[in-house]
């Protein structure tokens, strides 16, 4: 589910921080947030509508990342879902999906504005997924989520002036973590490269593979995975950045 995808993405981002050398705090936060948010992007292939309150009103429905910005993210999801061939196909290809998102992120990183869009998207996805663990409801509303995610993107790109050459790697890692998570569920993911085969042979039978360890959404697995991954992300982030030294100094200086 969305929470466990985001949490495992954050943990993977924090665990891979040593690959950046000794990053400053803004860069480390941006890397971890990008990984966590990107771990939700493959589910941009799942969107729909539902009747609301029997008042002839419809509301967008779908995965966590689809519903975070209301109709705007829903419209994008409908396009992505059609191009991907449905849920858990193109955007879940273990080989092509990370490569495609890395290429798109590389193109986005060439401009400050497009890089900010990517950062806002990943930050918004992570905030929306982890909303149950965040006090208040601001990040769970469309207006609040847009405001918070774009504020974070603005701070990282213009105020903190973070160099974003690592953006393709961060997004590819997050997508790979998502696919690995889905691969252990009964629904499974496509065989590596199956999307390319489907494009060349549209009538070919599409096959998935899975470790089938559990069903998606089982609380006895989702809750502990989310909790452990979230704690691990925080601990690893603190240890890998100056935040750890600052916290240690504060603790030793406290009476």
C-alpha positions in Angstrom: 0.0 0.0 0.0 1.0 3.7 -0.2 2.3 4.0 3.3 4.6 1.0 3.1 5.8 2.0 -0.4 6.7 5.5 0.9 8.3 4.2 4.1 10.5 1.7 2.3 11.4 4.3 -0.3 12.5 6.7 2.5 14.5 3.9 4.2 16.2 3.0 0.9 17.1 6.7 0.3 18.5 7.1 3.8 20.5 3.8 3.6 22.0 4.9 0.3 23.1 8.3 1.5 26.8 7.2 1.8 26.8 7.0 -2.0 26.6 10.8 -2.0 29.8 11.1 0.1 29.1 13.5 3.0 26.0 15.4 1.9 24.9 18.5 3.6 21.5 18.4 5.3 19.4 20.0 2.5 20.9 17.6 -0.1 20.3 14.6 2.2 16.7 15.6 2.9 16.1 16.1 -0.8 17.6 12.8 -1.8 15.6 10.9 0.9 12.3 12.7 0.1 12.8 12.1 -3.7 13.4 8.4 -3.1 10.4 8.1 -0.8 8.1 10.0 -3.2 9.4 8.1 -6.3 8.5 4.8 -4.5 4.9 5.8 -5.2 5.2 6.9 -8.8 4.6 3.5 -10.4 1.0 3.6 -9.1 0.3 6.6 -11.3 -1.3 3.9 -13.6 -4.3 3.4 -11.3 -7.1 6.0 -11.3 -10.9 6.2 -11.6 -14.0 8.1 -10.4 -16.7 7.4 -7.9 -20.0 8.9 -6.9 -19.9 11.0 -3.8 -22.7 11.3 -1.2 -25.4 10.5 -3.8 -25.5 14.1 -4.9 -24.6 13.6 -8.5 -21.0 14.6 -7.8 -18.0 12.5 -8.8 -14.6 12.4 -7.1 -11.3 11.1 -8.3 -10.2 7.7 -6.8 -7.2 5.5 -7.1 -3.8 5.0 -5.6 -2.3 7.3 -3.0 -0.3 9.3 -5.6 -3.3 9.6 -7.9 -5.5 11.3 -5.3 -3.0 13.6 -3.8 -3.7 16.6 -6.1 -7.3 15.8 -6.9 -8.4 16.1 -10.6 -5.0 17.3 -11.7 -3.1 14.2 -10.6 -6.1 12.0 -11.6 -6.0 13.3 -15.2 -2.2 12.6 -15.4 -2.9 9.1 -14.0 -5.5 8.4 -16.7 -2.9 9.2 -19.4 -0.2 7.2 -17.7 -2.4 4.2 -17.1 -3.4 4.1 -20.8 0.1 4.4 -22.0 1.3 1.7 -19.5 -1.4 -0.8 -20.5 -3.2 -0.8 -17.1 -2.2 -1.3 -13.5 1.0 -3.1 -12.7 2.2 -3.3 -16.3 4.4 -0.7 -17.9 5.1 1.4 -14.9 6.0 -1.7 -12.9 8.4 -3.3 -15.5 11.6 -4.1 -13.4 13.8 -3.2 -16.3 12.2 -0.4 -18.2 10.4 1.6 -15.5 13.5 2.6 -13.5 15.3 3.4 -16.8 12.4 5.5 -18.1 12.0 7.5 -14.9 15.7 8.1 -14.7 15.7 9.4 -18.3 12.7 11.7 -17.5 14.4 12.9 -14.3 17.6 13.6 -16.2 15.7 15.8 -18.6 13.9 17.5 -15.8 17.1 18.3 -13.9 18.3 20.4 -16.9 16.0 23.2 -15.8 15.3 24.6 -12.3 11.6 24.8 -13.0 11.1 21.3 -14.3 13.3 20.0 -11.4 11.1 21.8 -9.0 8.1 20.1 -10.5 9.7 16.6 -10.0 10.6 17.5 -6.4 7.1 18.8 -5.6 5.6 15.7 -7.1 7.7 13.4 -5.0 7.4 15.4 -1.8 3.6 15.6 -2.2 3.4 11.8 -2.8 5.5 11.1 0.4 3.4 13.6 2.5 0.1 12.2 1.3 1.2 8.6 1.9 2.6 9.2 5.4 -0.3 11.5 6.4 -1.5 9.1 9.2 1.9 9.6 10.9 1.9 13.4 10.6 0.0 15.6 13.1 -3.0 17.5 11.5 -4.6 17.1 8.2 -3.1 19.8 6.1 -0.9 17.5 4.0 -3.9 15.3 3.3 -5.9 18.0 1.5 -5.3 19.0 -2.1 -4.6 22.7 -1.3 -2.5 21.9 1.7 -0.5 19.2 -0.1 0.2 21.4 -3.1 1.3 24.3 -0.8 3.6 22.1 1.3 5.2 20.2 -1.6 5.8 23.3 -3.7 7.2 25.1 -0.6 9.7 22.3 -0.2 10.6 22.3 -3.9 11.1 26.0 -3.8 13.3 25.9 -0.8 15.4 23.1 -2.2 15.9 24.6 -5.7 16.0 28.3 -5.0 16.7 28.9 -1.4 19.0 26.0 -0.4 20.4 25.8 -4.0 20.8 22.0 -3.9 22.7 20.5 -6.9 20.3 18.0 -8.5 22.6 16.0 -10.6 21.6 12.9 -8.5 17.9 13.3 -9.3 17.8 10.4 -11.9 19.4 8.0 -9.5 17.1 8.9 -6.6 14.0 8.4 -8.7 15.2 5.2 -10.3 16.0 3.8 -6.8 12.5 4.8 -5.5 10.8 3.1 -8.5 12.9 0.0 -8.1 12.0 -0.2 -4.4 8.3 0.0 -5.3 8.6 -2.7 -7.9 10.4 -4.9 -5.4 7.7 -4.4 -2.9 4.9 -5.4 -5.4 7.0 -8.4 -6.5 6.6 -10.0 -3.1 2.8 -9.7 -3.2 0.5 -12.1 -4.9 -0.3 -9.6 -7.7 3.3 -9.6 -8.9 4.9 -7.5 -11.5 5.8 -8.0 -15.2 8.8 -10.0 -16.3 11.8 -7.6 -17.0 11.4 -6.1 -20.4 7.9 -7.5 -20.9 6.6 -4.0 -21.8 8.9 -3.8 -24.8 7.7 -7.2 -25.9 4.0 -6.1 -25.6 4.7 -3.1 -27.8 6.2 -5.2 -30.5 3.6 -8.0 -30.1 0.4 -6.4 -28.9 -1.5 -9.8 -28.9 1.2 -11.7 -27.0 0.1 -13.0 -23.6 1.2 -10.8 -20.8 2.8 -12.6 -17.8 3.7 -11.6 -14.3 6.0 -13.2 -11.7 5.7 -13.0 -7.9 7.2 -14.3 -4.8 3.6 -14.5 -3.4 4.6 -13.9 0.2 1.3 -12.1 1.1 -1.6 -10.2 -0.3 -1.5 -6.4 -0.7 -3.0 -4.5 2.2 -2.7 -7.2 4.9 -2.4 -5.1 8.2 -0.3 -7.7 9.9 2.4 -7.1 7.3 1.8 -3.5 6.2 1.8 -2.0 9.6 5.1 -3.4 10.9 6.9 -2.9 7.6 5.8 0.7 7.5 6.8 1.3 11.1 10.2 -0.4 10.9 11.0 1.3 7.6 10.0 4.8 8.9 12.1 4.4 12.0 15.1 3.1 10.0 14.8 6.1 7.6 14.9 8.6 10.5 17.8 6.8 12.2 19.9 6.4 9.0 19.2 10.0 8.0 20.4 11.4 11.4 23.5 9.2 11.4 24.6 10.0 7.8 24.3 13.8 8.1 25.3 16.6 10.4 22.0 16.2 12.1 23.5 13.4 14.1 26.4 15.5 15.4 23.9 18.3 16.2 21.7 16.0 18.1 24.6 14.5 20.0 25.9 18.0 20.9 22.4 19.0 22.1 22.1 15.9 24.3 25.5 16.3 25.9 24.9 20.0 26.5 21.5 19.3 28.1 21.5 19.5 32.0 
